[in-house]
Amino acid sequence: MAINEQGQQLDVAREAEELLRTLAHSTRDVPNPRDSYSMLGELGAIIDHVAQVCEQLSSWHNRVEGGTHYEGEDGGTEGSARAASAELTTAAGALRLASNHVGRAHSHNAVVRWYPEPR
């Protein structure tokens, strides 16, 4: 069950990154081929959650106000809270597209009759 961890967002993000790094290193091979179907389903859900985080951080960046939430921007840069919001919105869209592709891969995988282990 998910718990609202508003006060520990950075810790949760760090933990998620560590787990996803471990997953990335462990998927060079799939010892139980049947697991690939469920892994694709979980991967699709992960991507959807990351897209949601990007959308929510984009909205947050749009709501913050200079002088209230931050002390302006450093001179000589092109960055801003609004620019960060726009990039996060673009990232969320790209993630939604990626999720659609993973979902289709999941559907294609569903019809494969996997052996319990490679022969």
N, C-alpha and C positions, 0 to 999 in steps of 0.2 A: 504494500500500500504506500502510495506517495505521501510524503509529509511536506507541508509548507515550510521551507527552510529559508525564509526571507532574510534572516539574520546571518545565515551561513552560506550565502550564494557562492562566494569565491571558493570556499572549501568544497562545496558540492561540484563546482566546475572543475576543480583540480582533481577530485576523485574520479569524475567521469572521464577526464582526459587520460588519466592513468589506466583506467579499465579499457578504454578504447584503444590505447597504445598496445596494451597486452593482446587485445583481440586482433589488432592489425598484424602483430608479429606471429600470432598463432594460426592464422588462416592461410598460410602458404600451402597447406595440405588439409584435407578433411578426412580424418581416419574413419569416421562413420558417415558414408555418403548421404544417408537418409537425413542426417542433421542439417544438410545444406538447405533444405526446404524451410525448416524452422528458423535457421539463422538468417535467411533472406527476409522472413517475416519480421524478425526482431530488428534487423538492419533498417527496414522500411520505417518501423516505429521510431527508431533512434533518430533517423533523418527528419521525420515529422516533428519530433520534439525539439531538435536543434533549430528547425525552421521557425517554430513557435517562439523559441528564445530570441532569435534574431528579430522577429516581428515585434515582440514585446520590448526589447531593448531599443528598437527603432522608435517606437511610440514614446518611450521614456526620454530618449534624446530630443524628441520634438517638443516635449513638455518642459524641459529644463529652461531656466532663464538666466542669462548673464547678469551678474550682480546679486543674484539670489542663490543660485545653485553652484555657480562657478565664477571665477574672477576674470572672465574674458579669455581671449586666445593669445598665445605667444605671437609676437610680431614676426613678419616675414614668412609665415606659413599659410597654407591654403586650407588647413583643417578647421573644423568647427563642429559643434554638436549637430547642426543641421546636416552637414556633409556626412557625418558618421551615420545619421539616421537614414539618409538616402542610400548609402552603401549597404547598410543592414537590410533595407527593404529589397535591394537588388539581390543580396545573398539569400534572403528568404525565398525569393522567387526561383533562384537557381536550385535551392535545396528542394523545393516542391517539385521541380522538374526531375531532379535526381530521384526523389521518392517515387515518382510515377514510373521511371525506368526500372527501379528496383522492384516495384510492385509487379510490373510486367515480367521481369525475370522470375519472380516468385511464382507467377502463374504458369510460365513455361516449365519451370522446375517441377511443378505439381504433377505433371503427366509422365515424368521419368520414373521408370521402375528400377530403383536403385538396389544393388546387392547390399546385403548387410555390411559387408566390408569388401574392399577391392580384391579381385581374384588375381 
